[in-house]
Amino acid sequence: MLRQILTDMFISPELLAELSEEQKQVLFIKMREEQVRRWKDREARLEKEDATLTKPKKASVKSVQWLAGMDSDVWVWVMGDHPADQSYEQICDDIIAQRAACQAQREAEELRVKKEAELVKRFSSVLMDSELQLWKEEVERQEVERQEVERQEVERRAAAQEQSQQEKREAEERRRAEEEVRRVEQKRKQEIYMDLREVREERDDQHWQDSLRKSKAADLRRRSIAKQTRDDHRRQSVKALERGRVAAVTKAFGGDRPALPPKPKPRNLTVTSDTLNPKQGVRRTLSTSSREHIIRWFQEEQLPYRAGFQKDQSRIASWFHGIISRQEAEDLLSEGEPGHFLVRVSERILGYVLSYRCKEEFKHFLVDATEGCYMLLGHQIRFTSLAELVEFHEGEPITMSGGEQLLQPCGQRPSGVDYADLFTLKPCKGHVPIV
């Protein structure tokens, strides 16, 4: 279906209405890539045609000379080969240590400025009081007689001694403050270094987990593709064997009986005397509004492949629903929690729709059922049955951006099932029961 859309560069409005927003974006990107590819092919063809007509260009006089080594060959230096080169881990540790040292130094400088302001504020008031006392004493000494000179000299010496002691105490406080700033700087440097190292280790561990998950998903895709190839080969072999047997019986009895379907249907169903061939039945179109055409398509092309059944084909899957509208699907899903899902037969096209309930909205993904396989429109993984598609997306999200993971299937209402008309054929002229 996607290949046909890219070939025609056109999509019908009915099919476009069935697509979700993610699938519309994927389809737009695919169509845009196809336009760019066609444009590049056209430009390359025109350049090739012009090359045969253009004149050869003159040789350029510019040249490039390479630096030669001791062996007269081009000198090449590979980082990491020299004994003095550091490893990646050492370079990262040096960068982290340098960043931690710079940040700790800035914080220590701020703390040093703060301590300096406190010390200046603390000792400036003491010095001002001492100078005021000396000034008063000087005024009084000028006013008193010469006999007071010795007493004033003693007081001046006492004040000088007190100031010296004060300066010593200030120097001691400064030394202690500097040691405290240095200790806080070393501690902060170690803390920043450990924090940056833990951040880098967590980022490396997350990258390894993402790589492992992508590797497991790729391995699962390869196994799915290999299984699909084996099943297709086995199905084609069985079809060829059945056709050979029917042709031999027809030739022996001289009749014109048609070929049997690839897998037997339930005993309560009947088939027409015409050959169950998709090319001779309902014409495959992208959209149709006839419910009878959709039922006939399901019974002739999908039922032989046990579409809608569980993986062991023992009974119909709980997540399978009949031809219901988008609103009916959303009404069923609204009764459950986020993560509920169902697979319904589309009422507009020949295909299926996977309806999913998110936390705040409902999403609908179109399932392409052409070419004997099943895959979400815009995806590259193909499955041999709907059960395999559902089982795969129970472990892997449908889209990486939305994270839609199938958690709980949405079953039928207690009043009755909605897929009864898909598994029941009305007998008519020319129909024969399957025995």
WOFEN-V682727 format. One record per pair of residues at least 6 apart in sequence whose ideal C-beta (glycine too) atoms are under 8 Angstrom apart, sorted by the first residue. I is the first residue (numbers start at 1). J is the second residue. D is the distance in Angstrom with one decimal. If there is no record, write none. Layout:
I | J | D
I | J | D
This chain:
1 | 286 | 7.1
1 | 351 | 7.8
1 | 368 | 4.6
1 | 370 | 5.3
1 | 377 | 6.9
2 | 27 | 7.7
2 | 30 | 6.9
2 | 368 | 6.9
2 | 377 | 6.2
2 | 378 | 7.1
4 | 286 | 7.8
5 | 11 | 5.3
5 | 27 | 7.2
5 | 31 | 7.5
6 | 30 | 6.2
6 | 31 | 6.5
6 | 34 | 4.8
9 | 31 | 6.4
9 | 34 | 7.1
9 | 35 | 7.6
11 | 27 | 7.1
12 | 286 | 5.4
12 | 287 | 5.2
14 | 286 | 7.5
14 | 287 | 3.8
14 | 348 | 4.8
14 | 349 | 6.5
15 | 286 | 5.3
15 | 287 | 5.7
15 | 348 | 7.7
15 | 349 | 5.8
15 | 366 | 7.5
16 | 24 | 7.3
17 | 348 | 7.3
18 | 346 | 6.1
18 | 348 | 6.1
18 | 349 | 6.3
18 | 353 | 6.2
18 | 364 | 6.8
18 | 366 | 5.1
19 | 27 | 6.7
19 | 364 | 8.0
19 | 366 | 5.5
19 | 377 | 6.7
20 | 363 | 5.1
20 | 364 | 5.4
20 | 365 | 5.4
20 | 366 | 7.6
21 | 363 | 7.8
22 | 363 | 7.7
22 | 365 | 7.7
22 | 378 | 7.6
22 | 398 | 7.8
22 | 399 | 4.9
22 | 401 | 7.1
22 | 402 | 6.5
23 | 365 | 6.2
23 | 366 | 6.1
23 | 376 | 7.4
23 | 377 | 5.2
23 | 378 | 5.1
26 | 377 | 7.6
26 | 378 | 3.3
27 | 377 | 7.1
27 | 378 | 6.1
30 | 378 | 7.0
66 | 74 | 4.6
66 | 75 | 7.5
67 | 74 | 7.3
67 | 75 | 4.6
68 | 74 | 6.6
68 | 75 | 6.1
69 | 75 | 4.0
69 | 76 | 7.8
79 | 85 | 6.1
80 | 87 | 7.3
86 | 94 | 7.3
92 | 200 | 6.6
93 | 197 | 7.8
96 | 193 | 5.8
96 | 196 | 4.5
96 | 197 | 6.1
96 | 200 | 7.4
97 | 193 | 6.0
99 | 192 | 7.3
99 | 196 | 6.7
100 | 189 | 4.8
100 | 190 | 7.7
100 | 192 | 4.0
100 | 193 | 4.3
100 | 196 | 6.7
101 | 189 | 5.7
103 | 188 | 7.5
103 | 189 | 7.7
103 | 192 | 5.5
104 | 185 | 4.7
104 | 186 | 7.4
104 | 188 | 4.5
104 | 189 | 3.8
104 | 192 | 6.5
105 | 185 | 6.7
107 | 184 | 7.5
107 | 185 | 6.9
107 | 188 | 5.7
108 | 181 | 5.0
108 | 182 | 7.1
108 | 184 | 6.7
108 | 185 | 3.8
108 | 188 | 7.8
111 | 181 | 5.0
111 | 184 | 6.4
112 | 177 | 7.7
112 | 178 | 7.4
112 | 181 | 5.2
115 | 177 | 4.3
115 | 180 | 8.0
115 | 181 | 6.8
119 | 170 | 6.8
119 | 173 | 6.3
119 | 174 | 6.6
119 | 177 | 7.2
123 | 166 | 7.1
123 | 170 | 5.6
126 | 166 | 6.4
127 | 163 | 7.9
127 | 166 | 8.0
130 | 159 | 6.2
130 | 162 | 7.5
130 | 163 | 6.3
133 | 159 | 7.0
134 | 156 | 7.3
134 | 159 | 6.4
137 | 152 | 6.0
137 | 155 | 6.3
137 | 156 | 7.5
140 | 148 | 7.9
140 | 152 | 7.9
141 | 148 | 6.2
141 | 149 | 7.2
141 | 152 | 4.7
217 | 396 | 5.9
220 | 392 | 7.1
220 | 396 | 7.4
221 | 380 | 7.8
221 | 381 | 5.3
224 | 381 | 6.0
224 | 382 | 7.4
224 | 383 | 6.4
224 | 388 | 7.2
224 | 392 | 6.9
225 | 381 | 7.6
225 | 382 | 6.9
227 | 384 | 6.9
228 | 373 | 6.3
228 | 382 | 5.4
228 | 383 | 6.8
228 | 384 | 5.2
231 | 384 | 4.6
232 | 372 | 6.6
232 | 373 | 7.9
232 | 384 | 7.7
235 | 262 | 6.4
235 | 372 | 7.4
238 | 262 | 6.2
239 | 262 | 5.5
242 | 259 | 6.5
242 | 260 | 5.8
242 | 262 | 7.0
243 | 259 | 5.4
246 | 257 | 6.8
246 | 258 | 7.7
246 | 259 | 4.8
246 | 260 | 6.4
249 | 255 | 8.0
249 | 257 | 7.3
250 | 256 | 6.6
250 | 257 | 5.6
258 | 273 | 6.6
258 | 274 | 6.2
258 | 275 | 3.8
258 | 276 | 7.5
259 | 275 | 5.6
259 | 276 | 7.6
259 | 277 | 7.7
260 | 276 | 7.9
261 | 271 | 7.3
261 | 276 | 4.7
261 | 304 | 4.6
262 | 304 | 5.2
262 | 305 | 7.7
263 | 304 | 4.6
263 | 305 | 6.9
263 | 306 | 6.8
264 | 434 | 6.5
265 | 271 | 7.0
265 | 303 | 6.3
265 | 304 | 7.1
265 | 434 | 5.4
266 | 423 | 7.3
266 | 434 | 7.8
267 | 433 | 7.5
267 | 434 | 6.3
267 | 435 | 7.7
268 | 424 | 7.7
269 | 299 | 7.7
269 | 423 | 7.5
269 | 424 | 7.5
269 | 425 | 5.2
269 | 433 | 7.9
269 | 434 | 6.2
270 | 425 | 5.4
270 | 427 | 5.4
270 | 431 | 4.2
270 | 432 | 6.4
270 | 433 | 5.0
270 | 434 | 6.9
271 | 425 | 7.6
271 | 431 | 6.6
271 | 432 | 6.7
271 | 434 | 6.1
272 | 428 | 8.0
272 | 430 | 5.2
272 | 431 | 5.3
272 | 432 | 7.8
273 | 430 | 4.9
273 | 431 | 7.4
273 | 432 | 6.2
274 | 280 | 6.8
274 | 281 | 7.9
274 | 430 | 7.5
276 | 300 | 5.4
276 | 304 | 7.3
278 | 284 | 6.8
278 | 300 | 6.9
278 | 301 | 5.1
281 | 296 | 6.9
281 | 297 | 7.6
281 | 300 | 4.9
281 | 301 | 7.3
282 | 293 | 5.4
282 | 296 | 5.3
282 | 297 | 5.1
282 | 300 | 7.1
282 | 350 | 7.9
284 | 297 | 8.0
284 | 350 | 6.4
284 | 370 | 7.3
285 | 350 | 6.9
286 | 349 | 6.1
286 | 350 | 7.8
287 | 348 | 5.6
287 | 349 | 5.0
288 | 294 | 6.8
288 | 348 | 7.5
288 | 349 | 7.1
288 | 350 | 6.8
289 | 348 | 7.0
291 | 323 | 6.2
291 | 347 | 7.2
293 | 350 | 7.9
294 | 323 | 6.0
294 | 345 | 6.5
294 | 346 | 7.6
294 | 347 | 7.1
294 | 350 | 6.5
295 | 323 | 7.4
295 | 421 | 5.9
295 | 422 | 6.1
297 | 350 | 5.1
298 | 307 | 7.2
298 | 345 | 6.3
298 | 422 | 5.2
299 | 422 | 7.0
299 | 423 | 7.9
299 | 425 | 6.3
302 | 308 | 7.6
302 | 369 | 6.8
303 | 422 | 7.7
303 | 423 | 7.4
305 | 372 | 7.7
305 | 385 | 6.9
306 | 313 | 5.0
306 | 385 | 7.0
307 | 369 | 7.7
307 | 385 | 7.1
307 | 386 | 5.8
308 | 316 | 5.6
308 | 317 | 6.2
308 | 320 | 3.9
308 | 343 | 7.6
308 | 386 | 6.5
308 | 419 | 7.0
308 | 422 | 7.6
309 | 315 | 6.9
309 | 316 | 5.8
309 | 317 | 6.2
309 | 320 | 7.8
309 | 385 | 8.0
309 | 387 | 6.9
310 | 316 | 7.5
310 | 317 | 4.9
310 | 387 | 5.9
311 | 385 | 7.1
311 | 387 | 4.1
311 | 388 | 7.0
311 | 391 | 6.7
316 | 419 | 7.1
316 | 423 | 7.9
317 | 343 | 7.8
317 | 386 | 7.6
317 | 387 | 6.3
317 | 390 | 7.5
317 | 409 | 7.3
318 | 409 | 4.7
318 | 411 | 4.6
318 | 412 | 7.9
319 | 341 | 6.4
319 | 342 | 5.2
319 | 343 | 5.5
319 | 390 | 6.3
319 | 409 | 3.5
319 | 410 | 6.6
319 | 411 | 7.6
320 | 342 | 7.6
320 | 343 | 5.6
320 | 344 | 8.0
320 | 386 | 7.4
320 | 419 | 6.5
321 | 329 | 7.2
321 | 332 | 7.7
321 | 342 | 5.3
321 | 343 | 6.9
321 | 344 | 4.2
321 | 345 | 7.4
321 | 412 | 7.3
321 | 418 | 5.5
321 | 419 | 6.2
322 | 344 | 7.0
322 | 345 | 5.8
322 | 417 | 7.4
322 | 418 | 4.1
322 | 419 | 3.4
322 | 420 | 7.3
322 | 421 | 6.7
322 | 422 | 5.4
323 | 344 | 7.4
323 | 345 | 4.7
323 | 346 | 7.6
323 | 347 | 5.1
323 | 418 | 7.7
323 | 421 | 7.5
323 | 422 | 7.3
324 | 332 | 8.0
324 | 344 | 5.2
324 | 345 | 7.8
324 | 347 | 7.2
324 | 418 | 5.6
325 | 347 | 5.8
326 | 353 | 7.6
326 | 355 | 7.4
326 | 364 | 6.1
328 | 418 | 8.0
329 | 342 | 6.2
329 | 344 | 5.6
329 | 353 | 7.5
329 | 355 | 4.2
329 | 362 | 7.7
329 | 364 | 7.5
330 | 355 | 7.1
330 | 357 | 8.0
330 | 362 | 4.8
332 | 342 | 6.5
332 | 410 | 5.3
332 | 413 | 7.3
333 | 340 | 5.3
333 | 341 | 7.5
333 | 342 | 6.8
333 | 355 | 6.2
333 | 356 | 7.7
333 | 357 | 4.1
333 | 362 | 6.1
333 | 410 | 5.6
334 | 357 | 7.3
335 | 410 | 7.9
336 | 357 | 6.4
336 | 408 | 6.4
336 | 410 | 5.8
337 | 357 | 7.6
337 | 408 | 7.2
338 | 357 | 5.7
338 | 358 | 5.8
338 | 359 | 4.8
339 | 357 | 7.0
339 | 405 | 6.8
339 | 406 | 7.3
339 | 407 | 3.2
339 | 408 | 5.6
340 | 356 | 7.7
340 | 357 | 4.8
340 | 407 | 7.1
340 | 408 | 5.0
340 | 409 | 7.3
340 | 410 | 4.8
341 | 354 | 6.5
341 | 355 | 6.5
341 | 356 | 4.7
341 | 357 | 7.1
341 | 390 | 7.9
341 | 406 | 4.8
341 | 407 | 7.7
341 | 408 | 7.5
341 | 409 | 6.4
341 | 410 | 6.4
342 | 354 | 7.8
342 | 355 | 5.4
342 | 409 | 6.7
342 | 410 | 4.3
343 | 352 | 5.6
343 | 353 | 7.4
343 | 354 | 5.4
343 | 355 | 7.7
343 | 367 | 7.2
343 | 386 | 5.9
343 | 390 | 6.8
344 | 352 | 6.8
344 | 353 | 5.5
344 | 355 | 6.3
345 | 352 | 6.0
345 | 353 | 7.9
345 | 419 | 7.7
345 | 422 | 6.8
346 | 352 | 6.3
346 | 353 | 5.0
346 | 366 | 7.6
349 | 366 | 7.7
350 | 369 | 7.2
351 | 366 | 6.4
351 | 367 | 5.9
351 | 368 | 6.2
351 | 369 | 4.9
351 | 370 | 7.9
352 | 366 | 7.8
352 | 367 | 4.0
352 | 369 | 6.1
352 | 374 | 7.5
352 | 386 | 6.8
353 | 364 | 5.3
353 | 365 | 6.9
353 | 366 | 5.9
353 | 367 | 6.6
354 | 364 | 7.2
354 | 365 | 4.4
354 | 367 | 5.7
354 | 376 | 7.2
354 | 389 | 8.0
354 | 398 | 7.7
355 | 362 | 6.6
355 | 363 | 7.5
355 | 364 | 5.2
355 | 365 | 8.0
356 | 362 | 7.0
356 | 363 | 4.8
356 | 364 | 7.6
356 | 365 | 7.0
356 | 398 | 7.3
356 | 404 | 5.1
356 | 406 | 7.3
358 | 402 | 7.3
358 | 404 | 7.0
363 | 402 | 7.2
363 | 404 | 6.3
365 | 376 | 5.3
365 | 377 | 7.4
365 | 398 | 6.2
366 | 376 | 7.2
366 | 377 | 4.5
367 | 374 | 5.8
367 | 375 | 7.2
367 | 376 | 6.0
367 | 377 | 7.5
367 | 386 | 7.4
367 | 389 | 7.0
368 | 374 | 7.1
368 | 375 | 5.5
368 | 376 | 7.4
368 | 377 | 5.4
373 | 382 | 4.3
373 | 383 | 6.4
373 | 384 | 6.3
374 | 382 | 7.1
374 | 383 | 4.9
374 | 384 | 7.5
374 | 385 | 6.7
374 | 386 | 5.6
374 | 388 | 7.7
374 | 389 | 5.2
375 | 381 | 6.0
375 | 382 | 4.7
375 | 383 | 6.5
375 | 389 | 7.3
376 | 389 | 7.6
376 | 398 | 6.8
381 | 392 | 7.1
383 | 389 | 4.3
383 | 392 | 6.8
390 | 406 | 6.1
390 | 409 | 7.9
393 | 404 | 7.8
393 | 405 | 7.0
393 | 406 | 5.0
394 | 405 | 7.1
394 | 406 | 4.7
394 | 407 | 7.5
395 | 405 | 7.7
396 | 405 | 7.5
397 | 403 | 4.6
397 | 404 | 5.6
397 | 405 | 4.9
398 | 404 | 4.2
398 | 405 | 7.7
398 | 406 | 8.0
412 | 418 | 6.6
425 | 431 | 7.3
